[in-house]
């Protein structure tokens, strides 16, 4: 808990940076989202479909930030100190997950409340349920990114290239920005193998946003939970067996 408290103080050392993310989200939703919603007439209420997709992207970006921060800690020499602390490596991994979850909640909570209120969807149950789903998405992707950190100990450039390619594929071949039924056959086939698709559809299903274009919620929930459990086990294995401090670069 002490390490988590320290990392949280560092992550929130500038409140203006947190506010910046809220303002950026507002610009994306009220300006860009409003413009493209005028162009897409095939999906009713696309503005809110787009807004929920933005929340998934925020969660994905926070998860990516958590993995990158862990790698930077290794190359800056900070990881050596963390590995020397009287704590299990699995606890260190869980601390990194916890950091990502708290940072993500701080970024998505105000925009989520606004979207729920504007869409007439706000209820305490809808708010809590949607936060749980966003947290599960964050945990799954954070576990994946931290697991990939073992690559960075051999080559930071290779790690950066793999994460950039993986991020592009996961975001573009998913239902974050458009529903599965609007994709061509090739795109939809790839998207069905993408866990981000199931996270986005499960999130929207929980908000009752045009459920006719969404995947089966039971299947989506199974995939999201499996992603969380799988990446947690893989991440704890890698950090216990393969992660060591590296020299500053």
Secondary structure per residue as TSV (DSSP state, phi and psi in degrees):
chain	resnum	aa	ss	phi	psi
A	1	X	-	360.0	-33.9
A	2	X	H	-64.5	-42.5
A	3	X	H	-65.8	-40.4
A	4	X	H	-63.3	-42.3
A	5	X	H	-61.8	-41.5
A	6	X	H	-63.9	-45.8
A	7	X	H	-65.4	-35.2
A	8	X	H	-68.1	-39.8
A	9	X	H	-62.0	-38.1
A	10	X	H	-69.4	-40.3
A	11	X	H	-68.4	-29.9
A	12	X	T	-110.3	30.1
A	13	X	S	-70.3	-16.3
A	14	X	-	-130.4	104.7
A	15	X	H	-65.2	-31.7
A	16	X	H	-61.7	-30.7
A	17	X	H	-68.4	-37.0
A	18	X	H	-66.5	-44.1
A	19	X	H	-63.2	-35.9
A	20	X	H	-56.7	-42.2
A	21	X	H	-65.4	-35.1
A	22	X	H	-67.5	-42.7
A	23	X	H	-65.3	-40.4
A	24	X	H	-63.3	-41.3
A	25	X	H	-62.5	-43.1
A	26	X	H	-60.6	-40.9
A	27	X	H	-63.7	-45.9
A	28	X	I	-60.6	-40.7
A	29	X	I	-79.4	-52.0
A	30	X	I	-80.1	-24.7
A	31	X	I	-103.5	-66.9
A	32	X	I	-65.8	-45.4
A	33	X	I	-61.6	-41.5
A	34	X	H	-64.2	-35.3
A	35	X	H	-69.2	-49.1
A	36	X	H	-73.6	-23.2
A	37	X	H	-67.3	-23.5
A	38	X	H	-73.4	-23.7
A	39	X	H	-89.2	-23.8
A	40	X	-	-103.6	102.5
A	41	X	-	-103.8	-8.4
A	42	X	S	-75.1	-20.4
A	43	X	S	-117.8	111.8
A	44	X	T	-59.0	141.2
A	45	X	T	56.9	43.9
A	46	X	H	-62.9	-27.0
A	47	X	H	-56.8	-41.8
A	48	X	H	-78.6	-28.1
A	49	X	H	-62.5	-43.8
A	50	X	H	-65.2	-41.0
A	51	X	H	-63.5	-41.1
A	52	X	H	-67.1	-33.7
A	53	X	H	-64.1	-37.6
A	54	X	H	-61.5	-38.2
A	55	X	H	-65.6	-37.5
A	56	X	H	-64.5	-40.6
A	57	X	H	-64.6	-39.3
A	58	X	H	-59.9	-45.6
A	59	X	H	-62.5	-41.0
A	60	X	H	-64.1	-42.9
A	61	X	H	-66.4	-38.2
A	62	X	H	-65.0	-40.4
A	63	X	H	-62.7	-42.2
A	64	X	H	-63.8	-40.2
A	65	X	H	-60.9	-40.1
A	66	X	H	-62.3	-44.5
A	67	X	H	-65.0	-42.3
A	68	X	H	-64.7	-38.5
A	69	X	H	-64.7	-38.0
A	70	X	H	-64.0	-41.5
A	71	X	H	-66.2	-42.6
A	72	X	H	-62.2	-34.6
A	73	X	H	-61.9	-36.2
A	74	X	H	-68.4	-45.7
A	75	X	H	-78.2	-14.7
A	76	X	T	-93.9	-1.7
A	77	X	T	87.8	-1.9
A	78	X	H	-72.4	-31.1
A	79	X	H	-63.4	-34.5
A	80	X	H	-58.2	-41.5
A	81	X	H	-65.9	-43.4
A	82	X	H	-63.6	-36.9
A	83	X	H	-70.4	-20.3
A	84	X	H	-85.6	-9.1
A	85	X	S	-71.2	152.6
A	86	X	S	-75.7	68.9
A	87	X	S	-149.6	150.5
A	88	X	-	-69.6	153.3
A	89	X	H	-66.6	-31.9
A	90	X	H	-63.4	-34.3
A	91	X	H	-68.9	-34.4
A	92	X	H	-64.5	-41.8
A	93	X	H	-62.1	-45.5
A	94	X	H	-65.1	-31.9
A	95	X	H	-65.5	-39.4
A	96	X	H	-65.2	-39.3
A	97	X	H	-63.5	-46.2
A	98	X	H	-60.8	-39.6
A	99	X	H	-60.3	-46.2
A	100	X	H	-62.8	-39.1
A	101	X	H	-64.8	-46.1
A	102	X	H	-65.8	-44.1
A	103	X	H	-61.7	-41.1
A	104	X	H	-64.7	-43.0
A	105	X	H	-59.8	-37.8
A	106	X	H	-66.7	-28.0
A	107	X	H	-88.7	-32.4
A	108	X	H	-94.7	-21.7
A	109	X	H	-61.7	-54.3
A	110	X	H	-60.7	-47.4
A	111	X	H	-60.8	-37.0
A	112	X	H	-63.7	-43.8
A	113	X	H	-61.3	-41.2
A	114	X	H	-63.2	-46.4
A	115	X	H	-64.0	-42.7
A	116	X	H	-63.4	-40.1
A	117	X	H	-69.0	-45.9
A	118	X	H	-65.3	-33.2
A	119	X	T	-85.7	1.6
A	120	X	T	66.1	26.7
A	121	X	-	-108.5	1.6
A	122	X	-	-73.5	120.9
A	123	X	-	-146.0	154.3
A	124	X	H	-56.4	-37.2
A	125	X	H	-67.3	-42.7
A	126	X	H	-62.9	-40.0
A	127	X	H	-65.5	-48.5
A	128	X	H	-65.6	-44.3
A	129	X	H	-62.1	-42.8
A	130	X	H	-67.9	-35.9
A	131	X	H	-65.7	-37.6
A	132	X	H	-63.3	-43.9
A	133	X	H	-65.6	-44.3
A	134	X	H	-62.2	-36.7
A	135	X	H	-65.9	-41.7
A	136	X	H	-62.8	-40.9
A	137	X	H	-62.0	-43.5
A	138	X	H	-62.3	-44.0
A	139	X	H	-61.9	-46.2
A	140	X	H	-61.7	-47.0
A	141	X	H	-72.6	-37.3
A	142	X	H	-61.7	-44.0
A	143	X	H	-59.3	-39.3
A	144	X	H	-65.5	-45.5
A	145	X	H	-68.0	-39.8
A	146	X	H	-68.2	-35.8
A	147	X	H	-62.7	-37.4
A	148	X	T	-71.4	-10.0
A	149	X	H	-62.8	-21.3
A	150	X	H	-61.9	-26.3
A	151	X	H	-66.0	-36.2
A	152	X	H	-66.6	-23.9
A	153	X	T	-72.1	-19.1
A	154	X	T	-92.9	-44.5
A	155	X	-	-156.3	114.7
A	156	X	H	-67.1	-33.7
A	157	X	H	-65.6	-42.1
A	158	X	H	-64.6	-41.5
A	159	X	H	-59.1	-47.6
A	160	X	H	-61.0	-41.5
A	161	X	H	-65.9	-42.5
A	162	X	H	-66.0	-44.0
A	163	X	H	-65.5	-40.4
A	164	X	H	-63.1	-44.5
A	165	X	H	-65.8	-43.3
A	166	X	H	-63.8	-41.6
A	167	X	H	-62.7	-44.3
A	168	X	H	-61.7	-42.7
A	169	X	H	-67.8	-46.8
A	170	X	H	-63.0	-37.7
A	171	X	H	-77.5	-47.8
A	172	X	H	-74.0	-36.1
A	173	X	T	-96.4	62.3
A	174	X	S	-153.9	176.9
A	175	X	S	-96.4	23.1
A	176	X	S	-61.5	-44.0
A	177	X	S	-106.1	-17.9
A	178	X	S	-155.1	150.0
A	179	X	-	-73.1	161.1
A	180	X	G	-62.3	-35.6
A	181	X	G	-70.0	-16.5
A	182	X	G	-92.0	-2.7
A	183	X	S	-89.3	156.2
A	184	X	-	-71.8	166.8
A	185	X	H	-57.7	-44.2
A	186	X	H	-63.1	-44.0
A	187	X	H	-65.8	-43.7
A	188	X	H	-66.0	-35.8
A	189	X	H	-63.2	-43.1
A	190	X	H	-68.0	-39.7
A	191	X	H	-63.5	-31.8
A	192	X	T	-68.6	-17.7
A	193	X	T	-95.6	6.7
A	194	X	-	-103.7	118.3
A	195	X	H	-63.2	-25.1
A	196	X	H	-65.3	-30.8
A	197	X	H	-60.0	-45.5
A	198	X	H	-70.7	-34.7
A	199	X	H	-66.3	-43.4
A	200	X	H	-65.5	-44.1
A	201	X	H	-68.7	-37.7
A	202	X	H	-64.6	-40.8
A	203	X	H	-60.8	-45.8
A	204	X	H	-70.6	-34.7
A	205	X	H	-62.8	-39.9
A	206	X	H	-62.7	-24.7
A	207	X	T	-97.1	2.3
A	208	X	T	59.4	39.3
A	209	X	S	-91.7	101.6
A	210	X	-	43.9	66.5
A	211	X	G	-64.4	-12.3
A	212	X	G	-67.8	-21.1
A	213	X	G	-103.1	9.1
A	214	X	S	-105.9	158.5
A	215	X	-	-72.0	164.0
A	216	X	-	-57.1	125.3
A	217	X	H	-63.9	-33.5
A	218	X	H	-64.7	-42.8
A	219	X	H	-64.8	-44.2
A	220	X	H	-62.0	-43.5
A	221	X	H	-63.6	-39.4
A	222	X	H	-62.2	-44.2
A	223	X	H	-65.8	-43.8
A	224	X	H	-64.3	-45.2
A	225	X	H	-65.5	-40.9
A	226	X	H	-62.8	-38.3
A	227	X	H	-62.0	-44.9
A	228	X	H	-62.4	-50.5
A	229	X	H	-63.4	-44.9
A	230	X	H	-62.9	-48.0
A	231	X	H	-69.7	-29.8
A	232	X	H	-64.1	-47.0
A	233	X	H	-65.3	-44.7
A	234	X	H	-63.9	-43.9
A	235	X	H	-62.1	-44.4
A	236	X	H	-67.6	-32.6
A	237	X	H	-65.7	-47.7
A	238	X	H	-64.9	-43.0
A	239	X	H	-71.4	-24.9
A	240	X	H	-81.9	-31.7
A	241	X	H	-108.1	-27.8
A	242	X	T	-123.7	-14.5
A	243	X	-	-89.0	126.4
A	244	X	-	-134.9	160.9
A	245	X	-	-67.3	149.4
A	246	X	-	-123.7	162.3
A	247	X	-	-70.8	147.5
A	248	X	-	-59.0	141.9
A	249	X	-	-115.4	360.0
